[in-house]
């Protein structure tokens, strides 16, 4: 059964996903991706990949992004998220 849990609020720095390395890995998908910097304990590498994120939609909506990868650094996480197909700006499925 696939579904989303209760939403939690996170403070993150969101940027467009860019760079030669990411372009090589994701190619044409890169314009639909975001790079997030996060400090905290609510997201964990090897557990929260494929989690839903509400970046451009209300928190009670269908998530408009999904966590693609999480990379742990000494004081933060680098999170790569991909825009979900078919989710409108109000969070409903098109």
DSSP file (Angstrom, degrees, kcal/mol; ACC not computed):
  #  RESIDUE AA STRUCTURE BP1 BP2  ACC     N-H-->O    O-->H-N    N-H-->O    O-->H-N    TCO  KAPPA ALPHA  PHI   PSI    X-CA   Y-CA   Z-CA
    1    1 A X              0   0    0      0, 0.0     2,-0.5     0, 0.0     0, 0.0   0.000 360.0 360.0 360.0 128.2    0.0    0.0    0.0
    2    2 A X        +     0   0    0      2,-0.0     2,-0.3     0, 0.0     0, 0.0  -0.894 360.0 126.3-107.9 134.3    1.4    3.4   -1.0
    3    3 A X        -     0   0    0     -2,-0.5     2,-0.4     0, 0.0     0, 0.0  -0.957  51.9 -96.8-167.2 179.4    0.5    6.5    0.8
    4    4 A X        -     0   0    0     -2,-0.3     3,-0.1     1,-0.1    47,-0.0  -0.882  30.3-136.6-113.1 143.3    1.8    9.6    2.6
    5    5 A X        -     0   0    0     -2,-0.4     2,-0.1     1,-0.2    -1,-0.1  -0.060  50.1 -55.7 -80.5-171.4    2.2   10.0    6.3
    6    6 A X        -     0   0    0      1,-0.1    -1,-0.2    -2,-0.0     2,-0.1  -0.461  66.6-107.5 -66.9 139.7    1.3   13.0    8.4
    7    7 A X        -     0   0    0     -2,-0.1     2,-0.4    -3,-0.1    -1,-0.1  -0.376  31.2-163.8 -70.6 147.0    3.1   16.2    7.1
    8    8 A X        -     0   0    0     -2,-0.1     2,-0.4    51,-0.0    -1,-0.0  -0.978  21.5-119.7-126.0 145.1    6.0   17.7    9.1
    9    9 A X        -     0   0    0     -2,-0.4     2,-0.4     2,-0.0    -2,-0.0  -0.696  31.5-173.4 -87.0 133.4    7.4   21.1    8.6
   10   10 A X        -     0   0    0     -2,-0.4     2,-0.7    30,-0.0    30,-0.1  -0.959  22.1-138.6-125.1 143.5   11.0   21.4    7.6
   11   11 A X        +     0   0    0     -2,-0.4    28,-0.6    28,-0.2     2,-0.3  -0.916  41.3 157.8 -99.6 115.6   13.3   24.4    7.2
   12   12 A X  E     -A   38   0A   0     -2,-0.7     2,-0.6    26,-0.1    26,-0.2  -0.915  45.5-122.1-134.8 159.3   15.4   23.9    4.1
   13   13 A X  E     -A   37   0A   0     24,-2.1    24,-2.2    -2,-0.3     2,-0.5  -0.935  34.2-159.4 -99.5 119.7   17.4   25.9    1.6
   14   14 A X  E     +A   36   0A   0     -2,-0.6     2,-0.3    22,-0.2    22,-0.2  -0.882  18.4 163.2-109.0 131.0   15.9   25.2   -1.9
   15   15 A X  E     -A   35   0A   0     20,-2.6    20,-3.1    -2,-0.5     2,-0.1  -0.929  45.3 -89.0-136.2 159.3   17.9   25.8   -5.1
   16   16 A X  E     -A   34   0A   0     -2,-0.3     2,-0.6    18,-0.2    18,-0.2  -0.446  48.3-110.7 -63.4 145.3   17.6   24.6   -8.7
   17   17 A X        +     0   0    0     16,-1.5     2,-0.3    13,-0.4    16,-0.2  -0.714  57.9 152.8 -78.8 120.6   19.5   21.4   -9.3
   18   18 A X        +     0   0    0     -2,-0.6     4,-0.3    13,-0.0     3,-0.1  -0.855   5.4  88.1-140.4 172.7   22.5   22.4  -11.5
   19   19 A X  S  > S-     0   0    0     -2,-0.3     4,-2.3     1,-0.1     5,-0.2  -0.126  72.5 -87.4 114.5 155.2   26.0   21.3  -12.3
   20   20 A X  H  > S+     0   0    0      2,-0.2     4,-2.3     1,-0.2     5,-0.2   0.898 121.4  51.7 -60.2 -45.2   28.0   19.0  -14.6
   21   21 A X  H  > S+     0   0    0      1,-0.2     4,-2.0     2,-0.2    -1,-0.2   0.944 113.5  42.3 -61.6 -50.5   27.8   16.0  -12.3
   22   22 A X  H  > S+     0   0    0     -4,-0.3     4,-3.1     1,-0.2     5,-0.4   0.867 112.7  54.9 -65.6 -35.7   24.0   16.2  -11.9
   23   23 A X  H  X S+     0   0    0     -4,-2.3     4,-2.0     1,-0.2    -1,-0.2   0.893 108.3  48.9 -63.2 -39.6   23.5   16.9  -15.6
   24   24 A X  H  < S+     0   0    0     -4,-2.3    -2,-0.2    -5,-0.2    -1,-0.2   0.902 117.3  41.6 -65.3 -41.5   25.5   13.8  -16.4
   25   25 A X  H  < S+     0   0    0     -4,-2.0    -2,-0.2    -5,-0.2    -1,-0.2   0.908 130.9  20.9 -72.1 -43.2   23.4   11.7  -14.0
   26   26 A X  H >< S+     0   0    0     -4,-3.1     3,-2.3     1,-0.2     4,-0.2   0.570  78.0 176.3-112.2 -12.2   20.0   13.0  -14.7
   27   27 A X  G >< S+     0   0    0     -4,-2.0     3,-1.5    -5,-0.4     4,-0.3  -0.146  74.5  10.5  50.5-121.6   20.2   14.6  -18.2
   28   28 A X  G 3  S+     0   0    0      1,-0.3     3,-0.5     2,-0.1    -1,-0.3   0.648 123.6  65.7 -66.5 -17.0   16.8   15.9  -19.4
   29   29 A X  G X  S+     0   0    0     -3,-2.3     3,-2.0     1,-0.2    -1,-0.3   0.703  77.4  88.0 -76.5 -19.5   15.2   15.4  -15.9
   30   30 A X  G X  S+     0   0    0     -3,-1.5     3,-1.9     1,-0.3   -13,-0.4   0.820  78.2  59.7 -55.5 -38.7   17.4   18.1  -14.3
   31   31 A X  G 3  S+     0   0    0     -3,-0.5    -1,-0.3     1,-0.3    -2,-0.1   0.739 104.9  52.5 -62.7 -18.7   15.1   21.0  -15.0
   32   32 A X  G <  S+     0   0    0     -3,-2.0    51,-3.0    -4,-0.2     2,-0.3   0.196  98.9  89.6 -97.6  15.5   12.4   19.2  -13.0
   33   33 A X  E <   - B   0  82A   0     -3,-1.9   -16,-1.5    49,-0.2     2,-0.3  -0.825  56.0-159.1-118.1 153.1   14.7   18.8  -10.0
   34   34 A X  E     -AB  16  81A   0     47,-2.5    47,-2.6    -2,-0.3     2,-0.5  -0.940  12.1-140.9-125.2 149.4   15.5   20.8   -6.9
   35   35 A X  E     -AB  15  80A   0    -20,-3.1   -20,-2.6    -2,-0.3     2,-0.4  -0.956  22.5-167.5-109.6 126.4   18.5   20.7   -4.6
   36   36 A X  E     -AB  14  79A   0     43,-3.3    43,-3.0    -2,-0.5     2,-0.5  -0.921  13.9-154.2-117.9 139.8   17.8   21.1   -0.9
   37   37 A X  E     +AB  13  78A   0    -24,-2.2   -24,-2.1    -2,-0.4     2,-0.4  -0.957  24.0 179.8-108.0 129.1   20.1   21.8    2.0
   38   38 A X  E     -AB  12  77A   0     39,-2.2    39,-2.9    -2,-0.5     2,-0.5  -0.994  21.0-169.5-137.5 136.7   18.8   20.5    5.4
   39   39 A X        +     0   0    0    -28,-0.6     2,-0.3    -2,-0.4   -28,-0.2  -0.994  52.1  67.1-121.3 123.0   20.0   20.5    9.0
   40   40 A X  S    S-     0   0    0     -2,-0.5    -2,-0.1     3,-0.1   -30,-0.0  -0.952  80.0 -93.6 156.7-174.1   18.0   18.4   11.4
   41   41 A X  S    S+     0   0    0     -2,-0.3    -1,-0.1     1,-0.1    -2,-0.0   0.355  94.0  86.1-115.8   2.4   17.0   14.9   12.4
   42   42 A X  S    S+     0   0    0      1,-0.1     2,-0.4    -3,-0.1    -1,-0.1   0.719  87.8  53.2 -81.8 -20.0   13.7   14.5   10.6
   43   43 A X        -     0   0    0     -3,-0.0     2,-0.4     4,-0.0    -3,-0.1  -0.955  69.2-174.7-116.4 135.0   15.2   13.3    7.3
   44   44 A X    >>  -     0   0    0     -2,-0.4     4,-2.2    28,-0.0     3,-1.5  -0.993  27.6-113.9-133.9 134.3   17.7   10.4    7.3
   45   45 A X  T 34 S+     0   0    0     -2,-0.4    26,-0.1     1,-0.2    24,-0.0  -0.345 102.4  21.3 -61.5 145.0   19.7    8.9    4.5
   46   46 A X  T 34 S+     0   0    0     24,-0.1    -1,-0.2     1,-0.1    23,-0.0   0.529 125.4  56.5  69.6   9.1   18.7    5.3    3.5
   47   47 A X  T <4 S+     0   0    0     -3,-1.5    -2,-0.2     4,-0.0    -1,-0.1   0.584 102.4  42.9-127.8 -41.1   15.3    5.8    5.1
   48   48 A X  S >< S+     0   0    0     -4,-2.2     3,-1.8     2,-0.1    19,-0.2   0.301  72.2 125.0-103.8   9.5   13.6    8.8    3.5
   49   49 A X  T 3  S+     0   0    0      1,-0.3    19,-0.2    -5,-0.2     3,-0.1  -0.475  79.3  27.3 -62.3 142.4   14.3    8.3   -0.2
   50   50 A X  T 3  S+     0   0    0     17,-2.4    -1,-0.3     1,-0.3     2,-0.1   0.469  89.4 141.5  77.4   6.4   11.0    8.3   -2.1
   51   51 A X    <   -     0   0    0     -3,-1.8    16,-2.8     1,-0.1    -1,-0.3  -0.469  54.4-112.5 -71.4 150.8    9.4   10.5    0.6
   52   52 A X  E     -C   66   0A   0     14,-0.2     2,-0.4    -2,-0.1    14,-0.2  -0.608  28.1-162.1 -86.1 145.9    7.0   13.2   -0.7
   53   53 A X  E     -C   65   0A   0     12,-3.2    12,-2.1    -2,-0.2    11,-0.9  -0.994  13.7-150.2-128.1 134.7    7.7   16.9   -0.4
   54   54 A X        +     0   0    0     -2,-0.4     9,-0.1     9,-0.2     5,-0.1  -0.852  38.5 147.0-101.4  96.1    5.2   19.8   -0.7
   55   55 A X  S    S+     0   0    0     -2,-0.9    -1,-0.2     3,-0.1     4,-0.1   0.868  78.3  16.7 -97.5 -48.2    7.4   22.6   -2.1
   56   56 A X  S    S+     0   0    0     -3,-0.2     2,-0.3     2,-0.1    35,-0.1   0.229 120.6  64.3-111.7  13.2    5.0   24.6   -4.3
   57   57 A X  S    S-     0   0    0     33,-0.1    33,-0.1    34,-0.1     7,-0.1  -0.889  94.3 -81.8-131.6 161.4    1.7   23.2   -2.9
   58   58 A X    >   -     0   0    0     -2,-0.3     3,-1.9    31,-0.2    -2,-0.1  -0.255  43.3-112.8 -61.6 153.3   -0.1   23.4    0.4
   59   59 A X  T 3  S+     0   0    0      1,-0.3    -1,-0.1    -5,-0.1   -52,-0.1   0.713 115.8  55.0 -63.5 -22.5    1.1   20.8    3.1
   60   60 A X  T 3  S+     0   0    0      2,-0.1    -1,-0.3   -54,-0.1     2,-0.1   0.266  96.0  91.7 -94.4  13.1   -2.3   19.0    3.0
   61   61 A X  S <  S-     0   0    0     -3,-1.9     2,-0.3     1,-0.1    30,-0.1  -0.408  95.6 -76.2 -95.9 174.1   -2.0   18.5   -0.8
   62   62 A X        -     0   0    0     29,-1.7    -1,-0.1    -2,-0.1    -2,-0.1  -0.580  65.3-100.1 -64.0 129.7   -0.6   15.7   -2.9
   63   63 A X        -     0   0    0     -2,-0.3    -9,-0.2     1,-0.1    -1,-0.1  -0.278  27.1-156.9 -57.7 137.8    3.2   16.2   -2.7
   64   64 A X  S    S+     0   0    0    -11,-0.9    20,-3.0    -7,-0.1     2,-0.3   0.557  74.9  40.9 -93.7  -8.7    4.6   17.9   -5.8
   65   65 A X  E     -CD  53  83A   0    -12,-2.1   -12,-3.2    18,-0.3     2,-0.4  -0.960  65.3-152.7-134.9 155.3    8.2   16.5   -5.3
   66   66 A X  E     -CD  52  82A   0     16,-2.3    16,-2.6    -2,-0.3     2,-0.3  -0.988  31.1-108.4-126.3 137.6    9.7   13.2   -4.3
   67   67 A X  E     + D   0  81A   0    -16,-2.8   -17,-2.4    -2,-0.4    14,-0.3  -0.495  35.0 178.4 -65.7 122.9   13.1   12.7   -2.6
   68   68 A X  E     -     0   0A   0     12,-3.4     2,-0.3     1,-0.4    13,-0.2   0.844  63.2  -6.1 -93.3 -44.3   15.4   11.1   -5.2
   69   69 A X  E     - D   0  80A   0     11,-1.6    11,-2.6   -21,-0.1     2,-0.4  -0.995  53.0-153.1-153.0 155.0   18.6   11.0   -3.1
   70   70 A X  E     - D   0  79A   0     -2,-0.3     2,-0.5     9,-0.2     9,-0.2  -0.998   9.2-169.3-131.4 127.6   20.0   12.0    0.2
   71   71 A X  E     - D   0  78A   0      7,-2.8     7,-2.7    -2,-0.4     2,-0.4  -0.977  15.5-142.7-120.4 121.9   23.7   12.6    0.8
   72   72 A X  E     + D   0  77A   0     -2,-0.5     2,-0.2     5,-0.2     5,-0.2  -0.693  20.7 178.3 -89.0 129.4   24.9   13.1    4.4
   73   73 A X        -     0   0    0      3,-2.7     3,-0.1    -2,-0.4     0, 0.0  -0.664  47.6 -89.5-115.9 176.9   27.7   15.6    5.2
   74   74 A X  S    S+     0   0    0     -2,-0.2     3,-0.1     1,-0.2    -2,-0.0   0.840 120.5  11.5 -61.3 -35.7   29.1   16.5    8.6
   75   75 A X  S    S+     0   0    0      1,-0.1     2,-0.3   -36,-0.0    -1,-0.2   0.337 129.1  19.5-127.9   7.6   26.6   19.2    9.4
   76   76 A X        -     0   0    0    -37,-0.1    -3,-2.7    -3,-0.1     2,-0.4  -0.976  65.6-114.9-161.8 171.8   23.9   19.0    6.8
   77   77 A X  E     -BD  38  72A   0    -39,-2.9   -39,-2.2    -2,-0.3     2,-0.6  -0.945  15.7-145.6-114.2 140.4   22.1   16.8    4.2
   78   78 A X  E     -BD  37  71A   0     -7,-2.7    -7,-2.8    -2,-0.4     2,-0.5  -0.945  24.2-169.5 -99.7 121.0   22.1   17.4    0.5
   79   79 A X  E     -BD  36  70A   0    -43,-3.0   -43,-3.3    -2,-0.6     2,-0.5  -0.943  11.9-158.1-117.1 130.6   18.7   16.3   -0.8
   80   80 A X  E     -BD  35  69A   0    -11,-2.6   -12,-3.4    -2,-0.5   -11,-1.6  -0.936  15.5-172.3-107.3 128.0   17.8   15.9   -4.4
   81   81 A X  E     -BD  34  67A   0    -47,-2.6   -47,-2.5    -2,-0.5     2,-0.4  -0.941  11.9-149.0-125.1 143.2   14.1   16.0   -5.2
   82   82 A X  E     -BD  33  66A   0    -16,-2.6   -16,-2.3    -2,-0.4   -49,-0.2  -0.916  26.0-112.5-113.3 135.5   12.3   15.4   -8.5
   83   83 A X  E     - D   0  65A   0    -51,-3.0   -18,-0.3    -2,-0.4     2,-0.3  -0.428  34.6-120.5 -65.4 134.1    9.0   17.0   -9.5
   84   84 A X    >   -     0   0    0    -20,-3.0     3,-1.0    -2,-0.1     2,-0.1  -0.568  27.0-114.2 -76.4 136.9    6.1   14.6   -9.6
   85   85 A X  T 3  S+     0   0    0     -2,-0.3     3,-0.1     1,-0.2    -1,-0.1  -0.457  93.2  14.2 -67.5 139.0    4.3   14.3  -12.9
   86   86 A X  T 3  S+     0   0    0      1,-0.2     8,-4.0    -2,-0.1     2,-0.6   0.572  84.4 130.0  78.6  10.4    0.7   15.4  -13.0
   87   87 A X  B <   -E   93   0B   0     -3,-1.0     6,-0.2     6,-0.2    -1,-0.2  -0.886  46.3-147.5-100.0 120.9    0.5   17.4   -9.8
   88   88 A X    >   -     0   0    0      4,-3.0     3,-2.2    -2,-0.6     6,-0.0  -0.231  31.9 -94.8 -79.5 173.0   -0.9   20.9  -10.3
   89   89 A X  T 3  S+     0   0    0      1,-0.3   -31,-0.2     2,-0.1    -1,-0.1   0.691 125.9  55.6 -64.0 -18.8    0.0   24.0   -8.3
   90   90 A X  T 3  S-     0   0    0      2,-0.1    -1,-0.3   -33,-0.1   -32,-0.1   0.447 120.4-108.8 -92.5   1.1   -2.9   23.4   -5.9
   91   91 A X  S <  S+     0   0    0     -3,-2.2   -29,-1.7     1,-0.3     2,-0.2   0.469  77.3 125.8  91.2   2.2   -1.6   19.9   -5.2
   92   92 A X        -     0   0    0    -31,-0.1    -4,-3.0     1,-0.1    -1,-0.3  -0.601  67.0-102.3 -91.8 157.5   -4.3   17.9   -7.0
   93   93 A X  B      E   87   0B   0     -6,-0.2    -6,-0.2    -2,-0.2    -7,-0.1  -0.596 360.0 360.0 -76.5 134.2   -3.6   15.3   -9.6
   94   94 A X              0   0    0     -8,-4.0    -1,-0.1    -2,-0.3    -7,-0.1   0.441 360.0 360.0 -84.0 360.0   -4.1   16.5  -13.2
